[in-house]
């Protein structure tokens, strides 16, 4: 084939392809190549702006619930995944993914349960068909209270 021209114009490149199917016959093909590229913005940034412990009665106290208020910039997400890990963020304890509907402003509240008191690394990933963005936080859960 002939290589693309070094011109800076955006016209299609004319190329020539040589086929040699049986070693004795040469076929030449000439033509134009065209392509289009769609540029999408994607989800640019995710921020955890607030973490709130949900107060429960003693009969409900088997799990500690925490609400994470999350904002993002760029395109609107269609799903959210939360990975809860040990304090070093190395050993995953649970992964929860949910579809979400965000209509005009990227501000959402994500509620997650923690089975026992302790310190956890929480990664929240917002995604759509073309991009993902992540925010992380270290959280201390103390039997119904978080800091």
Residue pairs with C-beta under 8 A, 6 or more apart in sequence:
1 15
1 16
1 17
1 18
2 14
2 15
2 16
4 13
5 13
12 32
12 33
12 34
13 32
13 33
14 30
14 31
14 32
15 30
15 31
15 33
16 28
16 29
16 30
17 28
17 29
18 26
18 27
18 28
19 26
19 27
19 29
20 26
20 27
21 27
40 75
40 130
40 131
41 74
41 75
42 74
42 75
42 128
42 130
42 131
42 133
43 72
43 73
43 74
43 75
43 77
43 126
43 127
43 128
43 131
43 132
43 133
44 72
44 73
44 74
44 133
45 72
45 73
45 74
45 133
46 70
46 71
46 72
46 124
46 125
46 126
46 133
46 134
46 135
47 70
47 71
47 72
47 135
48 68
48 69
48 70
48 122
48 124
48 135
48 137
49 69
49 70
49 71
50 67
50 68
50 69
51 66
51 67
51 68
51 69
51 137
51 139
51 146
52 66
52 67
52 69
52 146
53 64
53 65
53 66
53 141
53 144
53 145
53 146
54 64
54 65
54 66
54 67
54 111
55 144
56 65
56 144
61 143
61 144
62 115
63 113
63 114
63 115
64 113
64 114
64 117
64 141
64 142
64 143
64 144
64 145
64 146
65 111
65 112
65 113
65 114
66 111
66 112
66 114
66 139
66 141
66 146
67 109
67 110
67 111
68 82
68 109
68 110
68 111
68 112
68 122
68 124
68 137
69 107
69 108
69 109
70 80
70 107
70 108
70 109
70 110
70 124
70 126
70 135
71 106
71 107
72 106
72 126
72 133
73 106
74 106
74 131
74 133
75 128
75 130
75 131
76 102
76 103
76 104
76 106
76 128
77 100
77 102
77 106
77 126
77 127
77 128
78 99
78 100
78 101
78 102
78 127
78 128
78 129
79 97
79 98
79 99
79 100
79 126
79 127
79 128
80 97
80 98
80 100
80 108
80 110
80 124
80 125
80 126
80 127
81 95
81 96
81 97
81 98
81 124
81 125
81 127
82 95
82 96
82 97
82 110
82 112
82 122
82 123
82 124
82 125
83 92
83 94
83 95
83 122
83 123
83 125
84 92
84 93
84 94
84 95
84 112
84 114
84 120
84 121
84 122
85 91
85 92
85 93
85 120
85 121
85 122
85 123
86 93
86 120
86 121
87 119
87 120
87 121
87 138
88 121
89 121
89 123
89 136
93 120
96 112
100 108
102 108
106 126
110 124
112 122
114 120
114 141
116 141
117 141
117 142
117 143
118 140
118 141
119 138
119 139
119 140
119 141
120 138
120 139
120 140
120 141
121 136
121 137
121 138
121 139
122 136
122 137
122 138
122 139
123 134
123 135
123 136
124 134
124 135
124 136
124 137
125 132
125 133
125 134
126 132
126 133
127 133
139 146
139 147
140 146
140 147
